[in-house]
């Protein structure tokens, strides 16, 4: 998420002859006068409200786990020996809350990441790398841990909390303890204990930033430039998502070294993002149809078909099919071709409507 492929606009945003004068609808109204974008704002606020509930639930379970650890003086071996049922119950509830929160954010990520006034929150919440991995694109946030430690630019907050909860980053897990959650005699994937200080700090920061996003989103009103920018920035990111899916445990299995995208398939994330973009396009499609009905319908159908393509692959994965990395690359190329075509059509409509796109 968050890779702004605005270069595609230069390649695919060529203008075609419009049946009405550029910048006007067939009825002669300006785009700003004709557009009703309240549905975008209402959808965003609804998703944020749901996300606030889920992140508050995650924060509550992280606090409970921290209290359990503190009662055992952060001796995780003693904690596991003395409080195993409570620990498993608490961490399972925390994971459930995280797995509710993540798709709620993905469903609105296209709006947040594509709106210049809100895009900084996407970097912090879901898109930013760690300072160690990618200093130029690092999430601009440090984590202050309750024990006094500071994690400098550890990465986006969904990634930090996911890798802590599922134990995919050793530095965020408790050391010196074997936690066989299901008692089958073997420690499987995710059977680990988080560092309670990291989990609490991450959950607190996530809830805080979601609340800040809610405040910023309430004050924000989408413009036509915002709406078209969301569509042309976020639609052509299929290569990025399919590459992430290819490298994840859902395709690469135990060979994967990814710290995040371990709890939910990136295919589900793609569906959610594209679903949010369909909400955006539904708000501008009537205006686009007034200037070029055929092109507007073609773009809408293309966007819907792209989501259906991803949904079909996801359904196969959910049914038990294991895709190879080579198949993931082929599917990603097909999705990217579709996305590039749709982006070109939407860019063309923006140009015909004389709607400026954010840099």
SELUM-919871 format. One record per residue: x, y, z of N, C-alpha, C, O in turn; residue in one letter. Coordinates in steps of 0.02 Angstrom, whole numbers. Layout:
<batis>
n.east;n.north;n.up;ca.east;ca.north;ca.up;c.east;c.north;c.up;o.east;o.north;o.up;aa
X;Y;Z;X;Y;Z;X;Y;Z;X;Y;Z;A
...
</batis>
This chain:
<batis>
n.east;n.north;n.up;ca.east;ca.north;ca.up;c.east;c.north;c.up;o.east;o.north;o.up;aa
41;-59;0;0;0;0;43;61;0;99;60;25;X
18;116;-28;51;179;-23;101;195;-76;129;249;-75;X
115;150;-124;162;165;-178;125;206;-229;79;181;-262;X
144;268;-237;106;314;-279;132;310;-350;185;336;-366;X
94;278;-392;116;265;-460;88;319;-507;57;303;-557;X
100;382;-490;73;435;-531;106;439;-599;81;472;-645;X
163;405;-607;194;404;-673;148;372;-724;153;387;-784;X
104;328;-701;58;296;-748;11;347;-779;-13;337;-835;X
0;401;-743;-45;451;-771;-15;483;-834;-51;500;-881;X
50;490;-833;83;519;-891;78;473;-951;69;494;-1008;X
83;407;-936;82;358;-990;12;344;-1016;2;334;-1076;X
-37;345;-969;-103;322;-989;-157;376;-987;-215;362;-1003;X
-138;436;-968;-188;488;-960;-200;529;-1022;-218;588;-1016;X
-191;500;-1080;-202;538;-1141;-275;557;-1147;-319;520;-1124;X
-289;614;-1177;-356;638;-1183;-386;616;-1249;-353;613;-1301;X
-451;601;-1246;-488;586;-1306;-538;641;-1318;-554;679;-1271;X
-563;646;-1378;-613;697;-1393;-675;685;-1351;-700;628;-1349;X
-700;735;-1317;-757;728;-1273;-820;751;-1308;-819;797;-1348;X
-875;718;-1293;-938;738;-1324;-964;803;-1297;-1008;834;-1327;X
-939;825;-1240;-956;891;-1214;-892;930;-1205;-838;901;-1206;X
-897;995;-1196;-837;1036;-1188;-800;1015;-1126;-831;998;-1075;X
-733;1016;-1128;-693;996;-1071;-712;1037;-1010;-720;1098;-1014;X
-720;1003;-954;-734;1038;-892;-808;1051;-881;-826;1083;-832;X
-852;1028;-926;-923;1037;-915;-959;972;-928;-936;931;-967;X
-1016;963;-896;-1058;906;-910;-1101;921;-970;-1101;977;-995;X
-1138;871;-992;-1181;881;-1050;-1233;935;-1036;-1257;968;-1082;X
-1250;946;-972;-1300;996;-954;-1268;1065;-944;-1303;1114;-932;X
-1202;1068;-949;-1168;1132;-944;-1145;1151;-874;-1114;1203;-866;X
-1159;1110;-824;-1136;1125;-756;-1063;1107;-749;-1038;1061;-782;X
-1028;1144;-706;-959;1127;-692;-956;1064;-651;-1004;1049;-615;X
-901;1026;-653;-896;965;-612;-907;978;-538;-941;939;-504;X
-879;1033;-513;-886;1048;-442;-960;1058;-423;-981;1038;-369;X
-998;1089;-468;-1068;1101;-455;-1108;1036;-460;-1157;1027;-423;X
-1088;991;-505;-1128;931;-518;-1112;874;-471;-1153;828;-465;X
-1055;875;-438;-1033;817;-399;-1062;817;-328;-1063;869;-295;X
-1085;759;-306;-1104;748;-237;-1060;692;-211;-1070;634;-226;X
-1011;711;-170;-962;663;-145;-974;644;-73;-930;617;-39;X
-1033;659;-48;-1047;645;23;-1042;571;39;-1027;552;95;X
-1056;528;-11;-1051;456;1;-981;434;19;-973;387;59;X
-931;466;-8;-861;450;8;-848;466;81;-819;426;118;X
-869;526;101;-857;547;170;-895;503;219;-867;483;271;X
-958;488;204;-998;447;249;-968;376;255;-964;348;310;X
-946;348;199;-915;282;200;-852;282;242;-842;238;284;X
-810;332;232;-748;337;270;-761;341;345;-730;305;384;X
-807;385;365;-821;393;437;-850;329;466;-837;313;524;X
-891;294;428;-918;230;452;-865;178;463;-866;142;513;X
-817;173;417;-762;125;424;-717;145;483;-694;101;520;X
-706;209;492;-663;231;547;-697;215;614;-663;194;661;X
-762;225;618;-797;210;681;-790;136;698;-779;119;756;X
-797;93;649;-788;22;661;-717;7;682;-705;-34;727;X
-669;39;650;-599;28;666;-582;52;737;-543;21;772;X
-612;107;757;-601;130;826;-623;77;876;-590;67;927;X
-679;44;862;-702;-9;908;-653;-67;911;-639;-93;965;X
-628;-88;854;-582;-145;852;-515;-129;883;-486;-170;919;X
-489;-69;870;-424;-51;899;-430;-41;975;-383;-53;1012;X
-488;-18;997;-499;-12;1070;-501;-82;1101;-475;-92;1156;X
-531;-130;1066;-532;-199;1092;-462;-228;1094;-444;-262;1142;X
-422;-215;1043;-352;-237;1043;-314;-206;1100;-276;-240;1135;X
-324;-142;1111;-290;-106;1165;-309;-136;1233;-267;-143;1277;X
-373;-154;1241;-395;-183;1304;-361;-250;1318;-339;-263;1374;X
-355;-292;1267;-322;-357;1276;-247;-349;1286;-217;-387;1324;X
-217;-301;1252;-146;-288;1262;-132;-265;1333;-82;-284;1364;X
-177;-224;1360;-171;-202;1430;-177;-261;1478;-140;-265;1527;X
-224;-306;1464;-233;-364;1507;-170;-409;1506;-148;-433;1558;X
-143;-419;1447;-83;-460;1442;-25;-426;1478;15;-459;1512;X
-20;-360;1472;33;-323;1507;26;-332;1582;76;-341;1618;X
-36;-329;1607;-47;-337;1679;-28;-407;1702;1;-415;1756;X
-44;-457;1662;-24;-526;1679;52;-532;1682;80;-563;1728;X
85;-502;1632;159;-506;1631;189;-468;1690;236;-491;1721;X
161;-409;1704;187;-368;1760;179;-404;1826;223;-400;1869;X
124;-440;1835;113;-477;1897;164;-532;1907;176;-554;1963;X
195;-554;1852;248;-604;1855;317;-572;1843;365;-606;1826;X
320;-505;1853;382;-467;1847;416;-480;1779;477;-480;1774;X
374;-489;1727;397;-498;1658;444;-558;1651;487;-561;1607;X
434;-606;1695;467;-671;1689;420;-715;1648;372;-743;1675;X
433;-720;1583;384;-751;1538;379;-826;1547;327;-855;1535;X
433;-857;1570;430;-929;1585;382;-940;1644;342;-987;1643;X
388;-898;1694;343;-903;1752;271;-886;1732;224;-918;1755;X
264;-836;1691;198;-816;1667;164;-875;1631;105;-888;1643;X
201;-909;1588;172;-965;1550;156;-1023;1597;106;-1057;1589;X
199;-1034;1645;188;-1090;1691;128;-1077;1736;91;-1123;1753;X
119;-1014;1757;68;-999;1807;1;-977;1777;-52;-987;1807;X
3;-947;1717;-58;-916;1690;-73;-937;1618;-101;-898;1579;X
-56;-998;1601;-63;-1019;1531;-133;-1008;1503;-140;-979;1450;X
-186;-1031;1537;-253;-1022;1508;-270;-948;1498;-299;-929;1447;X
-254;-906;1546;-269;-835;1541;-229;-803;1485;-254;-759;1449;X
-166;-824;1478;-123;-796;1425;-151;-814;1357;-157;-771;1313;X
-168;-877;1346;-194;-899;1281;-259;-864;1265;-270;-841;1209;X
-303;-860;1315;-368;-826;1305;-358;-753;1286;-391;-727;1241;X
-313;-719;1321;-301;-648;1309;-270;-636;1241;-292;-592;1204;X
-219;-675;1225;-185;-664;1160;-230;-685;1102;-227;-654;1049;X
-271;-736;1111;-318;-755;1058;-368;-699;1046;-386;-685;989;X
-392;-668;1100;-438;-612;1092;-404;-552;1060;-435;-516;1020;X
-341;-541;1076;-303;-486;1045;-295;-499;970;-302;-453;930;X
-281;-560;952;-274;-577;881;-341;-568;844;-342;-544;788;X
-395;-589;876;-460;-580;845;-475;-506;833;-500;-487;780;X
-458;-464;882;-469;-392;874;-426;-364;817;-450;-323;778;X
-364;-387;813;-320;-364;759;-348;-386;692;-348;-348;644;X
-372;-448;687;-398;-474;624;-464;-442;605;-484;-445;547;X
-498;-411;652;-557;-370;635;-535;-301;613;-563;-273;566;X
-484;-273;645;-463;-205;630;-429;-200;562;-441;-152;525;X
-387;-247;545;-348;-242;483;-392;-235;421;-381;-188;382;X
-441;-279;410;-484;-269;351;-526;-206;354;-542;-177;302;X
-545;-185;414;-582;-122;418;-540;-64;392;-566;-19;360;X
-475;-66;406;-433;-14;378;-424;-23;303;-427;26;265;X
-412;-84;281;-401;-96;209;-461;-72;168;-452;-48;112;X
-521;-79;195;-581;-58;159;-583;17;146;-619;40;103;X
-544;55;184;-542;127;172;-473;152;153;-462;212;145;X
-426;106;146;-357;128;132;-352;166;67;-313;214;62;X
-390;146;16;-387;182;-47;-405;255;-39;-378;298;-74;X
-451;270;7;-471;339;19;-418;375;59;-398;430;41;X
-395;345;113;-346;377;157;-281;389;120;-254;444;121;X
-255;337;88;-191;343;54;-195;388;-7;-145;420;-26;X
-254;392;-39;-260;431;-100;-279;503;-89;-274;543;-136;X
-300;521;-29;-318;590;-14;-258;626;15;-234;607;69;X
-231;677;-18;-171;711;7;-177;734;79;-128;733;116;X
-237;755;100;-245;781;168;-242;726;221;-232;741;280;X
-250;663;200;-253;607;248;-196;557;239;-186;513;281;X
-159;562;184;-112;510;164;-58;496;217;-34;439;221;X
-40;545;256;11;534;307;-10;479;357;33;444;384;X
-75;473;369;-98;422;415;-89;352;387;-78;304;424;X
-93;345;321;-82;279;291;-10;256;302;1;197;315;X
37;302;297;107;284;308;117;259;379;152;210;391;X
87;294;426;94;276;497;57;211;514;83;169;550;X
-3;204;488;-44;148;508;-27;84;471;-26;30;501;X
-14;88;404;-13;26;366;40;21;312;55;-34;289;X
69;76;290;111;74;231;185;87;243;227;64;204;X
202;122;296;271;142;306;316;85;326;296;40;364;X
377;87;301;427;37;319;460;56;385;446;109;414;X
504;13;409;544;31;468;603;73;445;623;71;387;X
631;111;492;688;151;476;748;110;456;790;132;416;X
753;49;483;809;5;467;802;-23;397;851;-28;360;X
741;-41;377;731;-72;312;730;-21;255;756;-35;201;X
701;37;266;693;86;212;688;156;242;633;182;251;X
745;186;258;744;252;292;704;304;254;672;347;284;X
706;302;187;672;353;147;597;349;151;562;399;144;X
571;289;163;498;279;166;475;254;234;424;219;239;X
512;270;285;495;246;352;435;282;380;425;342;368;X
395;245;418;339;276;454;368;325;506;411;305;545;X
346;388;506;376;438;549;349;435;621;318;482;645;X
362;379;653;337;371;721;385;327;760;409;276;735;X
398;346;822;436;306;869;388;277;921;334;305;933;X
407;221;951;365;191;1003;399;199;1071;456;176;1080;X
365;230;1118;390;236;1186;360;179;1227;300;176;1238;X
403;133;1249;380;74;1285;371;90;1359;407;133;1386;X
325;56;1393;314;69;1465;376;58;1507;383;89;1560;X
422;15;1485;482;2;1526;537;53;1513;593;45;1538;X
523;105;1474;572;158;1462;610;152;1397;644;199;1377;X
606;95;1363;639;88;1299;603;128;1245;543;142;1250;X
640;146;1194;611;180;1136;629;141;1073;688;126;1061;X
579;124;1034;591;92;969;589;147;916;536;176;904;X
645;161;886;650;215;838;625;191;770;654;145;740;X
573;223;745;544;208;679;540;132;666;572;107;621;X
500;98;706;496;25;698;454;3;638;453;-56;620;X
419;50;607;377;32;549;304;50;562;287;77;615;X
261;34;515;190;50;523;160;9;580;184;-45;597;X
107;36;609;81;8;672;43;-57;663;45;-99;708;X
10;-66;607;-20;-132;595;35;-185;589;27;-241;614;X
89;-168;556;144;-215;549;178;-231;615;194;-289;629;X
188;-180;657;220;-191;722;176;-236;765;201;-284;795;X
112;-221;769;68;-261;812;59;-332;785;55;-379;823;X
56;-339;719;49;-406;690;110;-448;704;104;-506;726;X
169;-421;692;230;-461;703;242;-475;776;275;-524;793;X
215;-433;820;219;-446;892;171;-501;913;189;-546;951;X
110;-497;888;59;-546;908;73;-616;880;59;-666;914;X
100;-619;819;112;-685;789;185;-707;793;203;-760;766;X
227;-667;826;295;-689;840;341;-694;780;385;-737;779;X
331;-652;730;372;-657;669;433;-611;671;470;-607;622;X
443;-576;727;503;-535;735;529;-548;805;498;-529;855;X
586;-581;808;612;-606;872;620;-550;924;610;-562;984;X
638;-490;902;650;-436;948;587;-415;986;591;-383;1038;X
528;-433;959;466;-413;991;434;-472;1029;376;-466;1051;X
469;-527;1037;442;-585;1071;480;-598;1136;537;-576;1144;X
447;-633;1182;478;-653;1244;530;-707;1230;518;-753;1191;X
588;-701;1262;642;-748;1251;645;-798;1308;626;-784;1365;X
670;-857;1292;682;-907;1344;620;-943;1368;620;-970;1424;X
567;-946;1327;507;-981;1347;478;-1018;1287;476;-991;1232;X
457;-1079;1298;425;-1119;1246;350;-1121;1261;329;-1145;1314;X
310;-1095;1215;238;-1089;1227;200;-1133;1178;186;-1113;1121;X
185;-1193;1199;146;-1239;1158;72;-1226;1172;43;-1255;1217;X
42;-1181;1132;-25;-1157;1146;-76;-1213;1149;-118;-1215;1194;X
-73;-1259;1102;-125;-1310;1097;-106;-1376;1131;-146;-1423;1131;X
-47;-1379;1160;-27;-1437;1199;-17;-1500;1158;-25;-1555;1184;X
1;-1492;1094;10;-1552;1052;82;-1577;1052;99;-1624;1015;X
124;-1547;1093;192;-1569;1099;240;-1537;1049;299;-1553;1049;X
214;-1494;1007;256;-1459;958;238;-1385;957;180;-1367;967;X
287;-1343;945;275;-1271;941;267;-1253;868;315;-1253;830;X
205;-1237;849;191;-1220;780;194;-1145;767;212;-1106;812;X
178;-1126;706;179;-1055;688;132;-1016;734;75;-1035;745;X
158;-961;759;118;-916;801;114;-936;874;86;-898;914;X
141;-993;892;141;-1013;963;200;-981;997;254;-1010;1003;X
189;-920;1019;242;-879;1047;211;-831;1097;151;-822;1099;X
252;-801;1138;229;-749;1184;258;-682;1163;319;-676;1155;X
216;-632;1155;242;-566;1138;278;-533;1197;267;-550;1255;X
321;-488;1180;349;-442;1230;291;-396;1250;266;-358;1208;X
270;-399;1312;211;-362;1334;220;-287;1327;172;-251;1313;X
281;-262;1335;294;-191;1328;285;-168;1256;257;-115;1243;X
308;-208;1208;300;-190;1138;227;-194;1117;203;-150;1082;X
193;-246;1139;122;-254;1120;81;-197;1147;39;-169;1112;X
91;-179;1210;52;-124;1240;67;-58;1204;21;-21;1187;X
130;-44;1192;148;19;1159;120;22;1088;94;73;1066;X
124;-34;1052;98;-37;984;23;-28;982;-3;9;940;X
-12;-63;1026;-86;-58;1027;-108;11;1048;-156;38;1020;X
-74;41;1097;-91;109;1118;-81;159;1061;-123;201;1049;X
-24;153;1027;-10;199;972;-59;190;914;-80;239;884;X
-77;127;900;-125;114;846;-192;147;862;-221;180;819;X
-217;137;922;-280;168;941;-276;244;939;-322;277;916;X
-220;271;962;-211;344;962;-212;372;891;-243;423;878;X
-177;339;845;-173;364;777;-240;356;740;-257;398;699;X
-276;303;755;-343;294;725;-389;350;749;-428;376;710;X
-385;367;813;-426;422;838;-406;489;806;-449;531;792;X
-342;497;794;-319;559;760;-344;560;688;-364;613;663;X
-344;502;655;-371;498;588;-445;515;588;-469;550;543;X
-481;491;638;-553;505;642;-565;580;646;-610;606;613;X
-525;615;685;-533;687;692;-517;722;626;-553;767;605;X
-463;701;594;-444;733;530;-496;718;476;-512;762;436;X
-522;657;475;-571;639;424;-637;675;434;-670;692;385;X
-655;688;495;-717;725;509;-714;795;481;-764;821;455;X
-655;826;485;-647;895;461;-636;898;385;-643;951;355;X
-619;842;355;-603;839;284;-666;831;242;-711;794;260;X
-668;866;185;-722;857;137;-690;839;70;-649;877;45;X
-709;783;40;-677;762;-22;-695;809;-80;-751;834;-85;X
-647;819;-122;-656;857;-184;-653;809;-243;-633;752;-236;X
-672;834;-302;-665;792;-361;-593;774;-374;-578;719;-396;X
-548;821;-360;-477;806;-367;-457;749;-321;-420;704;-341;X
-481;751;-259;-467;697;-211;-492;630;-238;-455;581;-239;X
-555;629;-262;-586;567;-283;-549;536;-342;-534;477;-342;X
-534;577;-393;-499;550;-451;-427;532;-434;-400;484;-461;X
-396;569;-389;-328;553;-368;-326;485;-332;-282;445;-344;X
-375;473;-288;-378;407;-255;-380;351;-306;-344;302;-299;X
-421;360;-356;-431;307;-406;-369;295;-448;-349;238;-460;X
-337;349;-470;-279;340;-514;-215;323;-476;-168;297;-505;X
-213;338;-411;-155;321;-371;-159;249;-345;-109;213;-347;X
-217;229;-321;-223;165;-286;-241;106;-331;-225;49;-314;X
-275;119;-386;-293;62;-429;-233;26;-459;-231;-36;-457;X
-183;62;-485;-128;27;-518;-73;4;-471;-14;17;-484;X
-91;-29;-416;-41;-54;-369;-43;-130;-363;-19;-158;-313;X
-70;-163;-413;-79;-235;-409;-13;-273;-407;-6;-322;-371;X
36;-251;-446;101;-285;-445;130;-286;-375;157;-337;-352;X
124;-230;-341;151;-225;-273;117;-274;-226;151;-309;-188;X
51;-278;-229;15;-322;-184;25;-395;-201;33;-437;-156;X
26;-412;-265;37;-482;-284;108;-504;-267;118;-562;-249;X
156;-459;-273;225;-476;-253;229;-489;-178;263;-535;-156;X
193;-449;-140;191;-460;-67;157;-527;-51;180;-563;-7;X
103;-542;-87;70;-606;-77;116;-664;-96;120;-714;-60;X
151;-658;-151;199;-710;-173;251;-724;-120;268;-782;-108;X
275;-672;-87;329;-680;-39;305;-697;31;345;-707;77;X
239;-700;40;211;-713;106;207;-788;119;218;-828;74;X
191;-806;180;185;-876;199;126;-909;163;124;-971;159;X
78;-869;136;21;-899;102;41;-931;36;7;-976;11;X
97;-908;6;123;-938;-55;190;-971;-42;200;-1028;-61;X
235;-935;-10;304;-960;-1;311;-1006;60;364;-1036;69;X
260;-1010;101;263;-1055;158;319;-1039;206;332;-981;222;X
352;-1091;230;406;-1082;278;466;-1045;252;509;-1023;291;X
472;-1038;186;528;-1001;157;519;-926;163;566;-888;152;X
459;-905;179;445;-833;184;482;-802;242;485;-831;296;X
509;-743;231;542;-706;284;504;-643;303;529;-601;340;X
443;-635;277;404;-576;292;383;-576;365;362;-627;393;X
387;-518;396;366;-509;465;292;-496;470;260;-513;520;X
263;-465;419;192;-449;420;157;-483;363;188;-520;324;X
92;-472;357;50;-506;308;50;-582;320;48;-622;273;X
52;-600;384;52;-671;402;-15;-695;427;-30;-754;425;X
-57;-648;450;-121;-667;480;-178;-667;430;-225;-706;436;X
-174;-624;380;-226;-617;329;-193;-615;261;-143;-580;251;X
-220;-652;213;-192;-653;146;-197;-585;113;-246;-549;122;X
-145;-568;77;-146;-504;40;-202;-503;-12;-223;-449;-33;X
-225;-561;-33;-281;-563;-79;-343;-533;-47;-382;-498;-80;X
-354;-547;17;-410;-517;52;-401;-441;57;-449;-404;49;X
-340;-419;70;-326;-348;73;-342;-314;7;-372;-260;6;X
-322;-345;-48;-335;-316;-114;-410;-309;-127;-432;-257;-152;X
-448;-360;-110;-520;-356;-118;-549;-297;-79;-590;-259;-105;X
-526;-289;-18;-552;-236;25;-535;-167;-4;-577;-122;-5;X
-473;-159;-26;-453;-95;-55;-493;-79;-117;-517;-23;-125;X
-500;-128;-162;-537;-117;-223;-610;-104;-209;-642;-64;-244;X
-638;-136;-158;-707;-122;-139;-716;-50;-118;-766;-18;-135;X
-668;-24;-80;-672;47;-60;-666;93;-121;-699;145;-123;X
-624;75;-169;-618;116;-229;-681;114;-271;-698;163;-305;X
-717;58;-270;-781;55;-304;-831;105;-273;-871;135;-309;X
-828;113;-208;-870;163;-175;-853;232;-201;-898;272;-215;X
-789;246;-207;-767;311;-233;-791;321;-305;-819;373;-321;X
-781;271;-347;-799;279;-417;-875;287;-425;-898;323;-469;X
-913;253;-383;-987;260;-387;-1008;332;-376;-1060;353;-402;X
-969;370;-338;-987;440;-326;-971;485;-386;-1004;536;-396;X
-921;467;-425;-903;510;-482;-930;483;-548;-929;519;-598;X
-954;422;-548;-976;392;-612;-1034;431;-644;-1032;441;-705;X
-1085;453;-607;-1138;491;-641;-1111;553;-676;-1134;570;-731;X
-1064;587;-646;-1034;646;-677;-995;626;-739;-998;659;-791;X
-958;571;-734;-919;547;-792;-965;525;-848;-950;537;-907;X
-1020;493;-831;-1067;471;-883;-1098;530;-921;-1115;523;-979;X
-1105;586;-887;-1133;645;-919;-1088;673;-973;-1110;709;-1018;X
-1024;655;-969;-977;681;-1019;-956;628;-1070;-939;645;-1126;X
-956;563;-1050;-941;508;-1096;-969;444;-1065;-935;411;-1026;X
-1030;428;-1083;-1065;371;-1052;-1027;306;-1062;-1019;267;-1015;X
-1005;293;-1123;-973;229;-1138;-908;221;-1099;-896;168;-1071;X
-867;273;-1098;-803;268;-1063;-814;262;-988;-779;223;-955;X
-862;298;-961;-876;294;-889;-899;225;-869;-877;198;-818;X
-942;195;-910;-966;127;-895;-910;76;-903;-906;28;-866;X
-867;87;-952;-811;42;-963;-764;42;-903;-741;-10;-880;X
-750;102;-877;-706;107;-819;-737;74;-758;-703;38;-721;X
-802;85;-747;-835;54;-690;-836;-22;-695;-824;-56;-645;X
-850;-47;-754;-850;-119;-764;-780;-148;-754;-772;-202;-725;X
-730;-112;-779;-661;-136;-772;-640;-140;-699;-605;-187;-679;X
-661;-91;-659;-643;-92;-588;-678;-149;-552;-648;-183;-511;X
-742;-159;-568;-779;-214;-538;-750;-282;-559;-744;-327;-517;X
-732;-288;-622;-703;-351;-646;-635;-364;-615;-617;-422;-603;X
-597;-312;-601;-532;-320;-569;-542;-349;-498;-506;-395;-478;X
-590;-321;-462;-602;-348;-395;-627;-420;-399;-608;-462;-358;X
-669;-436;-448;-693;-504;-457;-637;-552;-473;-637;-609;-451;X
-589;-529;-513;-530;-570;-530;-492;-588;-466;-474;-646;-456;X
-479;-538;-424;-443;-551;-361;-485;-596;-315;-458;-640;-282;X
-550;-583;-313;-594;-623;-270;-594;-697;-291;-597;-741;-248;X
-590;-710;-356;-588;-779;-380;-524;-814;-357;-526;-872;-336;X
-467;-780;-362;-404;-809;-340;-406;-822;-265;-384;-875;-241;X
-434;-775;-228;-439;-782;-155;-484;-841;-137;-469;-879;-91;X
-540;-849;-173;-585;-904;-160;-550;-971;-171;-561;-1019;-134;X
-508;-974;-222;-470;-1036;-234;-422;-1049;-176;-414;-1106;-154;X
-389;-996;-153;-343;-1004;-97;-380;-1027;-34;-356;-1071;1;X
-438;-997;-21;-477;-1016;38;-502;-1088;33;-512;-1121;84;X
-511;-1112;-28;-533;-1180;-38;-477;-1231;-32;-489;-1291;-37;X
-416;-1207;-22;-360;-1252;-11;-307;-1254;-65;-257;-1289;-58;X
-317;-1218;-120;-267;-1220;-172;-204;-1183;-150;-208;-1128;-122;X
-147;-1212;-163;-82;-1182;-148;-51;-1157;-213;-34;-1197;-256;X
-46;-1093;-219;-16;-1064;-279;60;-1063;-273;86;-1055;-218;X
94;-1070;-329;167;-1065;-330;187;-992;-340;146;-952;-363;X
249;-975;-323;272;-907;-336;266;-888;-410;251;-830;-426;X
278;-935;-454;272;-922;-526;200;-906;-545;187;-860;-584;X
153;-943;-517;83;-929;-529;63;-861;-501;24;-825;-531;X
89;-844;-443;75;-779;-413;99;-723;-458;64;-672;-466;X
158;-731;-489;184;-680;-535;139;-674;-596;126;-618;-620;X
116;-730;-623;73;-728;-682;6;-695;-666;-19;-654;-705;X
-22;-711;-609;-85;-681;-589;-76;-606;-575;-119;-566;-591;X
-19;-589;-546;-5;-519;-533;1;-479;-597;-21;-422;-600;X
32;-509;-648;39;-474;-712;-29;-463;-744;-42;-410;-772;X
-73;-513;-740;-140;-506;-767;-179;-451;-730;-212;-409;-761;X
-174;-452;-664;-209;-400;-624;-181;-331;-640;-219;-282;-644;X
-115;-326;-648;-85;-262;-662;-107;-236;-730;-120;-176;-738;X
-111;-279;-779;-135;-258;-846;-206;-231;-841;-221;-179;-871;X
-248;-265;-805;-317;-242;-796;-317;-174;-761;-353;-128;-781;X
-278;-169;-707;-276;-107;-668;-250;-49;-710;-276;7;-704;X
-199;-61;-750;-171;-8;-792;-223;17;-842;-228;77;-855;X
-261;-29;-871;-313;-9;-919;-366;33;-885;-386;85;-912;X
-389;12;-826;-439;51;-790;-413;119;-771;-448;170;-777;X
-350;121;-748;-320;185;-729;-318;233;-788;-331;292;-781;X
-300;207;-846;-299;249;-906;-367;278;-922;-373;337;-939;X
-419;238;-915;-487;261;-929;-508;315;-879;-537;366;-898;X
-493;303;-815;-513;352;-764;-472;416;-772;-499;471;-763;X
-409;409;-789;-367;469;-801;-395;509;-859;-396;571;-857;X
-418;475;-910;-446;507;-969;-510;546;-950;-520;603;-971;X
-551;515;-909;-612;549;-887;-595;611;-845;-628;663;-852;X
-545;605;-802;-524;663;-763;-502;720;-808;-519;778;-797;X
-464;703;-860;-441;754;-906;-499;786;-944;-501;847;-953;X
-547;746;-965;-605;771;-1001;-647;818;-957;-679;865;-982;X
-647;804;-892;-684;845;-845;-643;904;-818;-667;944;-778;X
-580;908;-841;-534;960;-818;-524;957;-743;-519;1009;-710;X
-522;897;-715;-512;887;-644;-437;879;-631;-407;831;-657;X
-405;923;-593;-334;916;-579;-320;858;-532;-359;844;-487;X
-264;824;-544;-244;768;-501;-186;791;-457;-141;826;-480;X
-187;769;-395;-135;789;-347;-68;759;-368;-65;703;-394;X
-16;796;-356;52;772;-371;74;723;-317;129;697;-319;X
</batis>
